[in-house]
Amino acid sequence: MTAAADAARAIAGSLAPEPALERLDLVADPVAAALRALPATLAADCLVAAIDPDLADTAAFCEAYGSPLEASANCVVVAGARSGERRFAACVVLATTRADVNTVVRRRLDVRKASFAPMDEAVELTGMAYGGITPFGVPTGWPVLVDAAVLATPAVVVGSGLRESKLLVPGAVLGEIPGAEVIEGLGR
């Protein structure tokens, strides 16, 4: 087992994480494809654990499973428009912060106004469950904006694309996802 996988196990609380590539049944289809596409050394450090789907929201999850809030990262879908073209981004920040949508994300998307994508639209476009959306497997062409603080975290808990499981991954892996852009100060 690698040091990165050990770090992921350290934040698991009472979860029983398993190698994600061995339990692709616990992740949404686009997430499974994204995990398979990662370099083998990175994919080997990604773990997955089954959870109660009623406890998928970050605060409830952390309380129920004893996983530290500061080791959880949230992924939100942000949308904006320019000249009639809708633009989207997946934004990943630590759960102890909020994505700076109105300044940082708006500028990156080059739109007048940016806001969280409506739930139905985010679910439809990502092929993931609301409350389980993750940066792994978002549509090709979307920027995946990752706060630098997430990368500096030895391991984080993120969604799996489903409400009934969580991924536990080294923070640095999120910077290796296709389309990933590390942004200082994305999370405030």
C-alpha positions as CSV (number, residue, x, y, z in Angstrom):
1,M,0.0,0.0,0.0
2,T,1.3,3.5,-0.9
3,A,1.7,6.4,1.5
4,A,-1.1,8.2,-0.4
5,A,-3.5,5.3,0.1
6,D,-2.5,5.2,3.8
7,A,-3.4,8.9,4.0
8,A,-6.8,8.2,2.4
9,R,-7.4,5.4,5.0
10,A,-6.5,7.8,7.8
11,I,-9.5,10.1,7.0
12,A,-11.9,7.2,6.5
13,G,-13.3,7.3,10.0
14,S,-15.6,4.2,10.4
15,L,-15.7,3.6,6.6
16,A,-14.3,0.5,5.0
17,P,-12.6,1.8,1.9
18,E,-11.6,-0.5,-0.9
19,P,-9.5,0.2,-4.1
20,A,-11.9,2.1,-6.4
21,L,-10.8,0.2,-9.5
22,E,-11.9,-3.0,-7.8
23,R,-15.3,-1.6,-6.9
24,L,-16.5,0.4,-9.9
25,D,-20.0,-0.8,-9.1
26,L,-19.9,1.8,-6.3
27,V,-19.4,4.8,-8.6
28,A,-21.4,6.4,-11.4
29,D,-20.6,5.3,-15.0
30,P,-18.8,8.5,-16.0
31,V,-16.7,8.3,-12.8
32,A,-15.7,4.7,-13.5
33,A,-14.6,5.7,-17.0
34,A,-12.5,8.6,-15.5
35,L,-10.9,6.4,-12.9
36,R,-10.0,3.8,-15.6
37,A,-8.4,6.6,-17.7
38,L,-6.1,7.8,-14.9
39,P,-2.5,6.7,-14.9
40,A,-2.3,3.4,-13.0
41,T,-0.1,4.9,-10.3
42,L,-2.8,7.6,-9.5
43,A,-5.8,5.3,-9.9
44,A,-4.2,2.8,-7.4
45,D,-4.3,5.5,-4.7
46,C,-8.1,6.1,-5.2
47,L,-10.4,4.3,-2.7
48,V,-14.1,4.0,-2.5
49,A,-16.5,3.2,0.4
50,A,-20.2,2.5,0.6
51,I,-22.3,4.9,2.7
52,D,-25.9,5.4,3.6
53,P,-27.3,7.5,0.8
54,D,-29.3,9.5,3.3
55,L,-25.9,10.7,4.8
56,A,-24.3,11.8,1.5
57,D,-24.4,15.5,2.4
58,T,-21.1,16.6,3.8
59,A,-22.0,17.6,7.3
60,A,-24.2,14.6,7.9
61,F,-21.5,12.3,6.3
62,C,-18.7,13.6,8.5
63,E,-20.8,13.4,11.7
64,A,-22.0,9.9,11.0
65,Y,-18.7,8.3,9.9
66,G,-16.2,10.3,11.9
67,S,-14.4,11.6,8.8
68,P,-12.9,15.1,9.4
69,L,-14.7,18.0,7.8
70,E,-11.3,19.6,6.8
71,A,-10.6,16.4,4.7
72,S,-13.8,16.7,2.7
73,A,-14.0,18.5,-0.6
74,N,-17.1,19.6,-2.4
75,C,-17.6,19.7,-6.1
76,V,-20.2,22.2,-7.5
77,V,-21.2,22.9,-11.0
78,V,-21.2,26.5,-12.0
79,A,-22.8,28.0,-15.1
80,G,-22.7,31.3,-16.9
81,A,-23.4,32.7,-20.4
82,R,-21.6,34.8,-22.9
83,S,-23.1,35.8,-26.2
84,G,-25.8,33.2,-25.8
85,E,-23.3,30.4,-25.1
86,R,-23.7,28.5,-21.8
87,R,-20.4,27.8,-20.1
88,F,-19.9,25.4,-17.3
89,A,-17.1,24.5,-14.8
90,A,-16.8,22.0,-12.0
91,C,-15.3,23.7,-8.9
92,V,-13.6,21.8,-6.1
93,V,-13.1,23.4,-2.8
94,L,-12.5,22.1,0.8
95,A,-15.8,21.7,2.7
96,T,-14.6,24.3,5.2
97,T,-14.7,26.9,2.4
98,R,-17.1,28.2,-0.3
99,A,-16.3,28.6,-4.0
100,D,-15.8,32.2,-5.0
101,V,-18.3,32.0,-7.8
102,N,-18.9,35.7,-8.2
103,T,-15.3,36.8,-8.7
104,V,-12.9,33.9,-9.4
105,V,-15.2,31.5,-11.3
106,R,-17.0,34.3,-13.2
107,R,-13.7,35.7,-14.5
108,R,-12.4,32.2,-15.4
109,L,-15.5,31.5,-17.4
110,D,-15.4,35.0,-18.9
111,V,-19.1,35.6,-18.2
112,R,-21.1,38.5,-16.8
113,K,-22.7,36.5,-14.1
114,A,-21.9,33.0,-12.8
115,S,-24.1,30.9,-10.5
116,F,-24.6,27.4,-9.4
117,A,-26.2,25.4,-12.1
118,P,-29.7,24.3,-11.4
119,M,-29.9,20.8,-9.8
120,D,-31.7,19.1,-12.7
121,E,-29.3,20.6,-15.3
122,A,-26.2,19.6,-13.3
123,V,-27.5,16.0,-12.9
124,E,-28.4,15.7,-16.5
125,L,-25.2,17.1,-17.9
126,T,-22.9,15.1,-15.6
127,G,-24.8,11.8,-15.4
128,M,-24.3,11.9,-11.7
129,A,-26.6,12.1,-8.7
130,Y,-27.2,15.4,-6.9
131,G,-25.2,15.3,-3.7
132,G,-22.7,12.9,-5.3
133,I,-21.3,15.1,-8.1
134,T,-17.5,14.8,-8.3
135,P,-14.8,16.2,-10.6
136,F,-14.0,12.7,-11.9
137,G,-15.9,12.2,-15.2
138,V,-17.4,15.7,-15.8
139,P,-18.2,16.4,-19.4
140,T,-15.2,16.8,-21.7
141,G,-14.3,20.4,-22.3
142,W,-15.4,21.6,-18.9
143,P,-12.7,23.2,-16.8
144,V,-12.2,21.5,-13.5
145,L,-11.2,24.3,-11.2
146,V,-9.5,23.0,-8.1
147,D,-8.6,25.2,-5.1
148,A,-4.9,25.0,-4.3
149,A,-5.7,24.1,-0.7
150,V,-7.4,20.9,-1.9
151,L,-4.1,19.8,-3.6
152,A,-2.2,20.5,-0.5
153,T,-4.4,18.2,1.6
154,P,-2.9,14.7,1.9
155,A,-6.2,13.0,1.2
156,V,-9.8,14.2,0.7
157,V,-13.3,12.7,0.6
158,V,-15.2,13.6,-2.6
159,G,-18.4,12.3,-4.2
160,S,-18.5,9.2,-6.3
161,G,-21.2,10.3,-8.7
162,L,-23.7,8.4,-6.5
163,R,-25.2,9.2,-3.1
164,E,-24.4,5.7,-1.8
165,S,-20.6,6.0,-1.8
166,K,-17.6,8.3,-1.4
167,L,-14.2,8.4,-3.0
168,L,-11.2,8.9,-0.8
169,V,-8.3,10.3,-2.9
170,P,-5.0,12.1,-2.4
171,G,-5.6,15.8,-2.9
172,A,-2.9,15.9,-5.6
173,V,-4.8,13.5,-7.8
174,L,-7.5,16.1,-8.3
175,G,-4.9,18.3,-10.1
176,E,-4.3,15.5,-12.6
177,I,-7.9,15.1,-13.8
178,P,-8.3,16.1,-17.5
179,G,-9.2,19.8,-17.6
180,A,-7.9,20.5,-14.1
181,E,-6.8,24.0,-13.4
182,V,-5.3,24.8,-9.9
183,I,-6.6,28.1,-8.7
184,E,-5.2,29.9,-5.6
185,G,-8.0,31.4,-3.6
186,L,-10.9,29.6,-5.3
187,G,-12.2,28.6,-1.9
188,R,-12.9,31.4,0.6
